[in-house]
Every structure is written in structure tokens, then in C-alpha cells.
Amino acid sequence: MLGAGVIGGNIPSLAHGEDGSPQPTMIIDLNRCTGCQSCVVACKSYNKTATGQFNTRIIQGEQSSPLARATFVPVQCNQCSAPPCIPVCPNDATFKLGNGIVVTDWDLCTASGECIRACPYDARASDPNYQDRVDKCDFCLDRIEQGMAPACVEACSAGARLFGDRARPDGEFADYLRHSPLAVRNPEQETGPTLLYVPLS
């Protein structure tokens, strides 16, 4: 389960995007998430991941104080500014695009698994449908290149997921950046995630 201390800390500054390039960023408002799994289903359907494999999932827990309630924390690749999965890859198959999204080149991936073990968020997995090459969330890169939202964001009827360009924020996404207390998972890892959370209030 996700302990109360796992999400917290200040938001690290991003190492990428300082030249004015886009900074794709996702915000998840834990106060809005109902655990309905729509994001999980949409992600799986769009990415056609293997049986039992999910590029996003929801960790369910409970809170007893100040209000007793179930808690739901969607988790996936954090698109880190300093991703520990990159330096351990023996074939340079995992790398970061100019916009900060971490991707895997399946032509170079040999399924050695170092990147899976290095990820502190348990967000990478080998795909048996493709000779165990490593798969993970890439913010639906092909969709955002067409000006569309990631599948999980589009499917979230509760509006718990917001997606935008942190370098040029607008709308509700910009409002969250300006006014919400934002946090990251496992802040002690100092990986600089671009997956941000609004903690439970």
C-alpha cells in the first residue's frame, strides 16, 4: 500500500525544457480520483499491453484520519528529469526525448531488465508479446504529437487527471500549477518526476 509519507516534498525543478521546449506534465488530483479504473482500461486498450501488464494502475489504500475513507493513487512512469533507468541500460535503448519524455527503442532493447530493476516506481515491465522488450507509459506520445490528450486523461470522467505543457500552461492545468499544493511519489529518490499529485486534503 502507498503510505502517507510516500507522496510529499517540494516539486523539483525540471532539468529539461529550459530552452523553451515543451514540458509535457501530468497532474493527478487525488481528491478527485474515485478508483473507477477507467484510466487503466483506456490505457490497456490503447496500448494493447500483454495480459496482466498495465502501463498505469491504481493503488488502493485507506485513510483513517482526519476522515475515514478509501484512497486511490494512480501510478505509472514518472517521466523523470533524472531517470535512473537510462544510465543502467547497456545498449542505450532507453533515453529521454527533447521534451523530457522517457522512451525505449525496441530495436536496441535486448530485454536485459536493468532498467526495470532501476525504476523506483515499478513502472517498467517486459512485454512477452514482443520478446520481453521493456514497455512503459510514454504519455501516449503519438497522441500528444497530434494535439490529443493521453488516453488515460481523456477517459477520466472525474477530471482527476490533467495534462499540459508546463512551459506554456493554460486553462485548468495552469490553475493547478499556480494554486494547488503539488507533490511527487518517493521524493527522496530525487528523480524529478513530471507526474505530479495534488495530495488528499
C-alpha positions as CSV (number, residue, x, y, z in Angstrom):
1,M,0.0,0.0,0.0
2,L,1.0,3.6,-0.5
3,G,2.0,5.1,2.8
4,A,1.1,8.6,3.7
5,G,4.8,9.6,3.6
6,V,5.4,8.3,0.1
7,I,3.9,11.4,-1.6
8,G,5.3,14.7,-0.4
9,G,8.1,17.1,-0.6
10,N,8.7,20.1,-2.9
11,I,8.5,19.7,-6.6
12,P,12.0,19.6,-8.1
13,S,12.8,21.9,-11.0
14,L,12.9,20.2,-14.3
15,A,16.2,19.5,-15.9
16,H,14.8,19.6,-19.4
17,G,12.8,22.3,-21.2
18,E,15.0,25.2,-20.0
19,D,15.5,26.2,-23.7
20,G,11.8,26.9,-24.0
21,S,10.9,23.5,-25.4
22,P,7.6,21.8,-24.3
23,Q,7.5,20.2,-20.9
24,P,4.7,17.6,-21.1
25,T,3.4,17.2,-17.5
26,M,0.6,15.3,-15.9
27,I,-1.2,16.3,-12.7
28,I,-3.4,13.9,-10.8
29,D,-5.7,15.3,-8.2
30,L,-6.1,12.5,-5.6
31,N,-9.2,14.3,-4.1
32,R,-11.0,13.7,-7.4
33,C,-9.9,10.1,-8.1
34,T,-12.7,7.6,-7.4
35,G,-10.7,4.5,-8.3
36,C,-13.1,3.7,-11.1
37,Q,-10.2,2.1,-13.2
38,S,-11.3,4.0,-16.4
39,C,-7.8,5.2,-16.9
40,V,-6.4,1.7,-16.5
41,V,-8.8,0.2,-19.0
42,A,-8.3,3.1,-21.5
43,C,-4.5,2.7,-21.3
44,K,-4.6,-1.0,-21.7
45,S,-7.0,-0.8,-24.6
46,Y,-4.9,1.9,-26.4
47,N,-1.5,0.4,-25.8
48,K,-2.5,-3.3,-26.1
49,T,-0.3,-4.4,-23.3
50,A,0.1,-8.1,-22.5
51,T,-2.2,-10.0,-20.2
52,G,-1.6,-9.0,-16.7
53,Q,0.6,-6.0,-17.7
54,F,-0.5,-2.4,-17.1
55,N,1.3,0.8,-18.0
56,T,-0.9,2.6,-15.4
57,R,-2.6,1.1,-12.4
58,I,-4.3,2.3,-9.2
59,I,-3.0,1.6,-5.7
60,Q,-5.9,1.4,-3.3
61,G,-5.5,2.1,0.4
62,E,-7.3,3.7,3.3
63,Q,-7.1,6.8,5.4
64,S,-8.3,6.9,9.0
65,S,-7.7,10.5,9.9
66,P,-9.0,13.1,9.8
67,L,-11.6,11.4,7.7
68,A,-12.0,7.6,7.2
69,R,-12.1,6.9,3.5
70,A,-10.7,4.7,0.8
71,T,-7.8,6.2,-1.1
72,F,-6.8,5.7,-4.7
73,V,-3.4,6.6,-6.2
74,P,-2.9,6.2,-9.9
75,V,0.7,5.3,-10.7
76,Q,2.8,5.0,-13.9
77,C,6.1,6.1,-15.4
78,N,7.0,9.4,-13.8
79,Q,8.9,10.7,-16.9
80,C,11.7,11.7,-14.6
81,S,14.1,14.6,-15.2
82,A,16.9,12.4,-13.9
83,P,15.7,8.9,-14.8
84,P,17.7,6.1,-13.1
85,C,16.6,3.7,-15.9
86,I,18.7,5.4,-18.5
87,P,22.3,5.1,-17.3
88,V,21.8,1.4,-16.4
89,C,20.8,0.3,-20.0
90,P,23.7,-1.5,-21.6
91,N,22.5,-0.7,-25.1
92,D,21.3,2.9,-24.8
93,A,17.9,1.7,-25.6
94,T,16.2,3.9,-23.0
95,F,16.6,7.6,-23.5
96,K,14.9,11.0,-23.0
97,L,13.4,13.0,-25.8
98,G,14.0,16.7,-26.0
99,N,10.6,17.3,-24.4
100,G,11.6,15.1,-21.4
101,I,9.5,12.0,-22.1
102,V,11.5,8.8,-21.5
103,V,11.2,6.3,-24.3
104,T,12.5,2.8,-25.2
105,D,13.9,2.0,-28.6
106,W,12.8,-1.6,-29.2
107,D,15.3,-2.0,-32.0
108,L,18.0,-1.6,-29.4
109,C,16.4,-3.2,-26.4
110,T,17.7,-6.7,-25.6
111,A,15.4,-7.3,-22.6
112,S,18.2,-7.4,-20.1
113,G,16.0,-5.9,-17.4
114,E,18.4,-3.5,-15.8
115,C,16.0,-0.6,-16.3
116,I,13.1,-2.5,-14.8
117,R,15.1,-3.1,-11.6
118,A,16.4,0.5,-11.5
119,C,13.0,2.2,-11.7
120,P,12.0,3.2,-8.1
121,Y,8.3,3.4,-9.2
122,D,7.8,-0.1,-10.5
123,A,6.7,1.4,-13.8
124,R,8.5,-0.7,-16.3
125,A,7.8,-4.3,-17.4
126,S,8.9,-6.8,-20.0
127,D,6.3,-7.5,-22.7
128,P,6.1,-11.2,-23.7
129,N,4.3,-10.2,-26.9
130,Y,7.5,-8.6,-28.1
131,Q,10.3,-10.9,-27.0
132,D,10.3,-9.4,-23.5
133,R,11.3,-5.9,-24.6
134,V,10.6,-3.3,-22.0
135,D,7.4,-1.4,-22.1
136,K,6.1,1.6,-20.1
137,C,4.0,4.7,-20.2
138,D,5.2,7.4,-22.6
139,F,2.3,9.8,-22.0
140,C,0.8,8.4,-25.3
141,L,3.5,10.1,-27.3
142,D,1.8,9.5,-30.6
143,R,-1.4,11.1,-29.3
144,I,0.2,14.2,-27.9
145,E,2.1,14.7,-31.1
146,Q,-1.3,15.0,-32.8
147,G,-2.5,17.5,-30.2
148,M,-4.6,14.9,-28.3
149,A,-4.5,14.1,-24.6
150,P,-3.1,10.8,-23.3
151,A,-5.8,8.1,-23.3
152,C,-5.9,7.9,-19.5
153,V,-6.6,11.7,-19.3
154,E,-9.4,11.5,-21.9
155,A,-11.0,8.6,-20.1
156,C,-11.1,10.1,-16.6
157,S,-14.7,11.2,-16.1
158,A,-13.9,12.6,-12.6
159,G,-11.4,15.0,-14.1
160,A,-8.7,13.8,-11.7
161,R,-6.1,13.7,-14.5
162,L,-4.9,16.9,-16.1
163,F,-2.2,17.2,-18.9
164,G,-0.5,20.1,-20.3
165,D,2.8,21.9,-21.2
166,R,4.4,23.1,-18.1
167,A,6.4,25.6,-20.1
168,R,3.2,27.2,-21.5
169,P,0.4,26.2,-19.1
170,D,-3.2,27.3,-19.8
171,G,-6.7,26.6,-18.5
172,E,-7.4,24.4,-15.5
173,F,-3.9,22.9,-15.8
174,A,-2.4,26.3,-15.3
175,D,-4.7,26.9,-12.4
176,Y,-3.4,23.8,-10.7
177,L,0.2,24.8,-11.2
178,R,-0.5,28.2,-9.7
179,H,-2.7,27.3,-6.8
180,S,-2.5,23.7,-5.8
181,P,0.0,22.1,-3.4
182,L,1.7,19.7,-5.7
183,A,3.8,16.7,-4.6
184,V,5.6,13.7,-6.1
185,R,5.9,10.0,-5.2
186,N,9.1,8.9,-3.4
187,P,10.6,12.4,-3.3
188,E,13.6,11.1,-1.5
189,Q,14.7,9.5,-4.8
190,E,15.3,13.0,-6.3
191,T,14.5,11.9,-9.8
192,G,12.5,15.0,-10.7
193,P,9.2,13.4,-11.8
194,T,6.9,15.2,-14.2
195,L,3.9,13.2,-12.9
196,L,2.6,15.4,-10.1
197,Y,-0.1,14.9,-7.5
198,V,-2.5,17.0,-5.5
199,P,-2.4,15.3,-2.1
200,L,-5.6,14.3,-0.3
201,S,-6.9,17.2,1.7
